Every structure is written in structure tokens, then in C-alpha cells.
Amino acid sequence: MELDDLSRDPYAFYAAWREQAPLVRVPELGMWMATRYEDVRAIIMDTARFTTVSDHSVIQRTFGTHMLTSEGAEQSRYRRALQPIFMPPNIRQRLEAEISNATRSLIAGFAAAGRVELRSAFASRLPIQTILLCFGLDIAAEPRLRAWYDSFEAALANFTGNPVIEAQAQASVVELHDYLTAEMAAARAGTGSTVLADILSGNAVRALSDEEMRRNLSIIFFGGISTVEALILNSLWALSQHPAIFDRVRANAGLIPRVVDETIRWLGPVQSATRHVVADTVYKGIALPEGSIVNCMLAAANHDPSVFPDPTRFDIDRPNLSAHLGFATGPHLCLGFRLAQAEARIALTGLLEMLPSLSVDRNASTPPEGYEFHQPRQLTLFWPVA
């Protein structure tokens, strides 16, 4: 197997592996792949045998110990400290209007051109602006966050262990932590009510140190940027492939939440959730030595025909859209999944309202790729202008 082939069309490999066994060893990546819905869900939920905590974890080596690289009481403590930000009432009351304003401002910047490469002009920018607005940080920090998170994305997809990529990401973490230290100090000294200030004012009660806060904010920032960028691009790519559905959505914006959910299932932005074997164990007859890496392929589970009939079909009318595992499940269910869905919904609504006749230029766009983070690297839109 060539890794480039896996990147270009991971779903073909998932289908073949799903037919072979509950777990398939992939020597090129040094890990086992779980591709069936039942197995992906079972392994993610079995924290006694399969853990996120490991010195071999790429995400742990990059960001340290945080809510995605801890288990049990420690992991719960981290989540409780930051969970209120991502509850639906807070998203609706404090964030949705800000996201809508940022969406419309970005679109207004290119609406008169009749053409735009959407990733660079919009999809990569809106999530960063949302994170900054969400925490009450200066929007001028956008270019720095973009540079840091490009290096983080490269590191988390660095399954071959390139030391240069890893070193670049670790240097970016140091810079990000320095930035957060300064912003946390400013929030404590200020008199305004921002989300960051509110979190810090309750920090003693929640018992998070400043270092723990920085590590957890770092991973929240990363998840809030990379996932949303891909979800916006993948949704438009999916609609461009299905013109009849696109026409329905143009006529009824109320269908956009269903488009977002089906995109997560059909063309998942994040393909996997990695687990490490705690001690020698046997899973469905397969011997797994301590320290083995099991990659739970969320995107493969979301194409399991036993759960999603005719899984390769993009169908916004599926009765079980919300059953997808695109944001994982269990204790490590993505903390910001509701915010990600809201951002994608607001972004697509804004684009279709302000550019109602937009189309995807397939010749100037690239198909989604990546076996860890999956999205088009370039997506060009065009529309008529007066």
C-alpha cells in the first residue's frame, strides 16, 4: 500500500479492511485499523484497555497532557473547566451573532470579484476569527494562529515520524503558550466580561493551573480551527457533486443542518481517533501487545453499511444522520462539536444568501485528500456579478 493512495481515496481502503477482520494491521503506519462501526465505538468506549495516554501519542508529544490525552478523573476535571463555553445556550447567546458578523464581513471582502479560492479567503479564516472572538482575543492575532496551526496539523498527520515536522510543531506550541500567558494576564487585569476572563475567574473553583489551562486551550483552539475549515469545504464539495440536493438547499436554507451532518458522515473532516493498548489483550480473537496503536477510523465507521445503508450515497434525508461518529463518542466526544456545527451552518447560510448563484469550479479545485485530516486543499467558487 502506498500512503499517497490512502490519502487520495481512504474510503476504498476502509471498505476492503472492513471486509477482512475487526482489526487490520497496516505495517506502513505501524498500527492496527478498526473500520467497522461496532468495533470503532466499542474500542473508543473501552478506556480500561484502550487509552489516549501514551508517550507514543503524536497529539500528546505535540500538546502535552490535556483533555484528549488523559483519562478518568483528570480528564473529567479538564472538561468541566471549559465545557460551559460550548453549551448550546452560550453558543446561541454569546457566539452565533459574532460568527454571523465575521462570516458576512469575510464574504463582503470578495463578493464583488465573482470568483474566489474559498479555503484561503474564507474557510481557513472564519474558524480562527471565531476562536478569537469566542475567547475575547484580538482579531489581529489571526495570522499567527494560522501559522501555528498549520504546523500542528502537519504534526498530527505525521504518522511516519518525521523529526523536522515534530520539532516545528513543538516550537509553535512554545510560541502559542507564550501568547496565551500574555492574554491570560491581560484578561485577569481587565474589567471587561469575556469568555476567557469568565473562565479564569472560576479557575480556583475548577482547580486548573495556568499550565493546564494553556495545554487545554491549545487543543481546543486546534480542534476548533482544523475541523471547521474542512467541514465548510467538504460540505460545498459534496453539494457540488450532487446538484439536485444543491438545488433543494438553495431553495430551503433549513436543510443546511442536515447537509452538515451528512457531510460529517460522508466526507469526515477528521478521519480517526487513536488509542493505545494498556496491557497485552485479545480483541475478538486478535492478540494486541501492550503499547500497540489502534486507529479507530471514524470515517470508516460512518461508511459501515450495517448502520448506514448504501453508505457511499450522499443522502441528507437519512433517518439516522445523527448516529455518525464524526466527533467520536464517549468521554472523548469532541467538546466543541456543537460550535463546529453552528459555524458550518452559519458559514454555508451566509455564502448561499450573499452569493445565491455560486458554483464550484471543479477545474480550479482539488478533490478532498488526507487519511487523517480530509479536505480539498483548494476550492474555487464563482458566481455572476452585476
C-alpha positions in Angstrom: 0.0 0.0 0.0 1.2 3.5 -0.9 0.4 6.2 1.6 -0.4 8.6 -1.3 -3.1 6.2 -2.4 -4.5 6.1 1.1 -4.5 9.9 1.2 -6.3 10.2 -2.1 -9.0 7.6 -1.5 -9.1 6.3 2.1 -12.6 5.1 1.7 -11.6 2.4 -0.8 -9.1 1.0 1.8 -11.7 1.3 4.6 -14.2 -0.8 2.6 -11.6 -3.5 1.9 -10.3 -3.6 5.5 -13.9 -3.7 6.9 -14.4 -7.0 4.9 -11.2 -8.6 6.2 -11.4 -8.5 10.0 -12.4 -6.5 13.1 -8.8 -5.1 13.1 -6.4 -4.9 10.2 -2.6 -4.4 10.7 -1.2 -1.7 8.4 2.6 -2.1 8.5 3.3 1.2 6.6 1.7 3.1 9.5 2.8 0.8 12.3 -0.8 0.4 13.7 -4.0 -1.5 13.6 -7.0 -0.1 11.9 -10.6 -0.5 13.3 -13.0 0.2 10.5 -16.4 -1.3 11.5 -18.9 0.9 13.3 -19.3 -1.6 16.1 -15.6 -2.0 16.7 -14.7 1.7 16.5 -17.4 2.5 19.0 -16.5 -0.4 21.4 -12.8 0.4 21.4 -13.4 4.2 22.0 -15.7 3.4 24.9 -13.3 0.8 26.5 -10.9 3.1 28.3 -9.7 0.3 30.6 -8.0 -1.5 27.7 -7.6 1.3 25.1 -6.3 4.7 26.2 -5.4 8.1 24.8 -2.5 8.3 27.3 0.9 7.2 25.8 4.4 8.6 25.3 4.0 7.4 21.7 0.9 9.5 21.1 1.6 12.2 18.5 -1.0 14.5 20.0 0.5 14.1 23.4 4.0 14.7 22.2 2.8 17.8 20.5 0.4 19.4 23.0 1.3 17.6 26.3 -1.4 16.3 28.7 -4.8 17.7 28.2 -8.4 16.5 27.9 -7.7 14.4 24.8 -4.6 12.7 26.3 -5.9 11.9 29.8 -8.5 9.6 31.3 -10.7 9.3 34.3 -10.9 12.0 37.0 -8.2 14.1 35.4 -9.9 14.2 32.0 -13.2 15.0 33.6 -11.7 17.9 35.6 -10.3 19.3 32.4 -13.6 19.1 30.5 -15.6 20.6 33.4 -13.4 23.7 33.4 -14.1 24.5 29.8 -17.4 22.8 29.0 -19.7 25.8 29.8 -18.3 27.7 26.8 -19.6 25.0 24.4 -23.1 24.5 25.8 -25.9 25.4 23.4 -27.2 28.4 25.4 -23.8 30.1 25.4 -23.3 29.4 21.7 -26.6 30.9 20.8 -26.5 33.9 23.2 -22.8 34.9 23.0 -21.3 33.5 19.8 -23.7 33.0 16.9 -24.2 36.7 16.2 -20.4 37.2 16.3 -19.9 34.3 13.9 -22.5 35.6 11.6 -20.9 39.1 11.5 -17.5 37.6 10.8 -19.0 35.4 8.1 -20.6 38.3 6.3 -17.6 40.6 6.7 -15.3 38.0 5.1 -17.8 37.3 2.2 -18.2 41.1 1.6 -14.5 41.3 1.0 -14.7 39.1 -2.2 -18.3 39.2 -3.2 -17.7 41.8 -6.0 -15.0 39.7 -7.6 -17.2 37.0 -8.9 -14.6 34.4 -8.1 -12.6 33.2 -5.0 -10.4 30.5 -3.8 -12.5 29.8 -0.7 -10.0 28.0 1.5 -7.6 30.9 1.7 -10.1 33.7 1.7 -12.8 32.3 3.9 -12.8 28.7 5.2 -9.3 28.9 6.8 -10.1 32.3 8.3 -13.5 32.1 9.8 -12.7 29.4 12.4 -9.7 31.3 13.6 -11.7 34.5 13.9 -14.4 32.6 15.7 -11.9 31.2 18.3 -10.5 34.7 18.9 -14.0 36.2 19.2 -15.1 33.3 21.3 -12.4 34.0 23.9 -12.4 37.8 23.6 -9.0 37.9 22.0 -7.6 40.5 19.5 -8.6 39.6 15.9 -5.1 40.8 14.8 -3.7 37.5 16.1 -5.3 35.6 13.2 -2.1 35.3 11.0 -0.1 33.9 13.9 -2.7 31.4 14.8 -2.9 30.3 11.2 0.9 29.7 11.1 0.9 27.8 14.3 -1.9 25.5 13.4 -0.6 24.7 10.0 2.4 23.2 11.8 0.2 21.4 14.3 -1.9 19.8 11.5 1.3 18.6 9.9 2.5 17.1 13.2 -0.8 15.3 13.9 -0.8 13.7 10.5 2.9 12.8 10.9 2.5 9.0 11.3 5.8 8.3 9.7 7.6 10.3 12.5 9.4 13.0 10.5 11.5 14.7 13.2 11.6 18.1 11.4 7.8 18.3 11.4 7.6 17.3 15.0 10.2 19.9 16.1 8.4 22.7 14.1 5.1 21.9 15.9 6.8 21.8 19.3 8.3 25.2 18.6 4.9 26.5 17.7 3.4 25.2 20.9 6.0 27.2 22.9 5.1 30.4 21.0 1.3 29.7 21.4 1.8 29.2 25.2 3.7 32.5 25.4 0.8 34.2 23.6 -1.7 32.6 26.0 0.3 33.6 29.0 0.1 37.2 28.0 -3.6 37.1 27.1 -4.5 35.3 30.4 -2.6 38.0 32.3 -4.5 40.7 30.4 -7.8 39.1 31.0 -7.2 38.9 34.7 -6.2 42.6 34.8 -9.1 43.8 32.6 -12.5 44.9 33.6 -14.5 43.5 30.7 -16.5 40.4 30.6 -15.0 37.9 28.0 -15.2 34.2 27.9 -11.5 33.9 28.8 -12.0 36.3 31.8 -15.0 34.3 33.0 -13.1 31.0 32.8 -10.1 32.4 34.7 -12.3 34.0 37.4 -13.7 30.5 38.2 -10.3 28.8 37.8 -9.7 28.3 41.6 -13.0 26.5 41.9 -12.3 24.3 39.0 -8.7 23.7 40.2 -6.9 24.1 36.8 -3.4 25.6 36.9 -2.3 28.1 34.3 -0.2 25.4 32.7 -3.2 23.1 32.5 -5.3 25.9 31.1 -2.7 26.6 28.4 -2.5 23.0 27.3 -6.2 22.6 27.1 -6.8 25.8 25.4 -4.2 24.8 22.8 -6.0 21.6 21.9 -9.4 23.4 21.9 -8.1 26.1 19.6 -6.6 23.4 17.2 -9.8 21.4 17.1 -11.9 24.5 16.6 -9.8 25.5 13.6 -8.9 22.5 11.6 -12.3 20.7 11.8 -14.4 23.7 10.9 -12.3 24.7 7.9 -12.6 21.2 6.5 -16.3 20.9 7.2 -17.1 24.1 5.3 -15.0 23.0 2.3 -16.3 19.4 2.3 -19.9 20.5 2.5 -19.5 22.6 -0.6 -17.6 19.9 -2.4 -20.4 17.4 -1.5 -23.1 19.7 -2.8 -21.2 20.4 -6.0 -21.2 16.6 -6.6 -25.0 16.4 -6.0 -26.7 19.2 -8.0 -30.2 18.1 -7.2 -29.5 18.3 -3.5 -27.7 21.6 -4.0 -30.9 23.0 -5.7 -33.0 21.9 -2.7 -30.7 23.6 -0.3 -30.6 26.8 -2.3 -34.4 26.9 -2.1 -34.6 25.9 1.6 -31.8 27.0 3.9 -33.5 25.0 6.7 -31.8 21.9 5.1 -28.3 23.2 5.8 -28.0 21.4 9.2 -28.8 18.1 7.5 -26.1 18.9 4.9 -23.6 19.5 7.6 -24.4 16.2 9.4 -24.4 14.2 6.2 -21.1 15.7 5.2 -19.6 14.7 8.5 -20.7 11.2 7.9 -20.0 11.0 4.1 -16.7 13.0 4.0 -15.5 13.3 7.5 -13.0 16.1 8.2 -11.2 14.1 10.9 -10.8 10.5 9.9 -9.6 8.8 13.1 -9.3 8.6 16.8 -6.1 6.9 18.0 -6.0 4.6 21.0 -3.1 2.8 22.7 -3.3 -0.7 24.2 -2.9 -0.5 28.0 -1.7 -4.1 28.5 -1.5 -7.3 26.5 -5.0 -8.1 25.5 -7.1 -10.0 23.0 -9.8 -8.3 21.0 -12.2 -10.6 19.0 -9.5 -13.2 18.7 -6.7 -10.8 17.8 -3.8 -10.6 20.1 -2.7 -7.0 20.8 0.6 -6.5 22.7 0.9 -3.7 25.3 1.6 -0.4 23.5 0.1 -1.4 20.2 -1.6 1.5 18.4 -5.2 1.1 17.3 -6.5 3.7 15.0 -10.3 3.9 15.3 -11.3 5.1 11.8 -14.3 7.3 12.4 -14.8 7.9 8.7 -14.8 4.2 8.0 -17.4 3.6 10.7 -19.5 6.2 9.1 -19.5 4.2 5.9 -20.4 0.9 7.5 -23.4 -0.4 5.5 -24.7 -2.3 8.6 -25.5 1.2 10.1 -25.8 3.4 7.0 -27.3 1.6 4.1 -25.8 2.5 0.7 -23.1 4.4 2.6 -21.3 5.9 -0.4 -24.5 7.8 -1.3 -24.7 11.4 -0.1 -28.3 11.5 1.3 -29.4 14.4 3.5 -32.7 12.5 4.1 -31.2 9.6 6.1 -33.3 8.9 9.1 -30.2 8.3 11.3 -28.0 11.2 10.4 -27.1 11.9 14.0 -25.7 8.4 14.5 -22.4 9.3 12.8 -19.2 9.1 14.9 -17.6 12.1 13.2 -16.9 13.7 16.5 -16.0 10.4 18.3 -18.1 9.4 21.3 -17.9 8.6 25.0 -15.6 10.5 27.4 -13.6 12.0 24.5 -16.6 13.2 22.5 -15.4 16.4 20.9 -16.1 19.2 23.4 -16.8 21.8 20.6 -18.9 19.7 18.3 -22.0 21.9 18.7 -19.9 25.0 18.0 -18.4 23.4 14.9 -21.9 22.5 13.6 -23.1 26.1 14.3 -20.1 27.6 12.5 -20.5 25.4 9.4 -24.3 26.1 9.3 -23.8 29.9 9.6 -21.0 29.9 7.0 -23.0 27.9 4.4 -26.1 30.1 5.1 -24.1 33.3 4.6 -22.5 32.1 1.4 -25.8 31.0 -0.1 -27.6 34.2 1.0 -24.9 36.6 -0.2 -23.8 34.6 -3.3 -27.0 32.7 -4.2 -25.9 31.5 -7.6 -22.4 30.3 -6.5 -20.9 27.2 -8.2 -17.8 25.2 -7.6 -15.2 25.4 -10.3 -14.2 21.8 -10.5 -11.2 22.5 -12.8 -9.7 25.0 -10.4 -10.4 22.9 -7.3 -8.7 19.8 -5.8 -10.6 16.7 -4.6 -10.6 16.1 -0.8 -7.4 14.3 0.3 -5.7 13.1 3.5 -6.0 10.0 5.7 -6.0 12.0 8.9 -7.4 15.4 8.0 -9.5 15.1 4.9 -10.5 18.1 2.8 -9.8 19.9 -0.5 -6.6 21.8 -0.5 -8.1 24.3 -2.9 -11.8 25.0 -3.6 -12.7 27.8 -6.1 -16.1 29.3 -6.3 -17.6 31.5 -9.0 -20.9 33.5 -9.3 -22.4 36.2 -11.5 -21.8 39.8 -10.6 -23.7 42.8 -11.8 
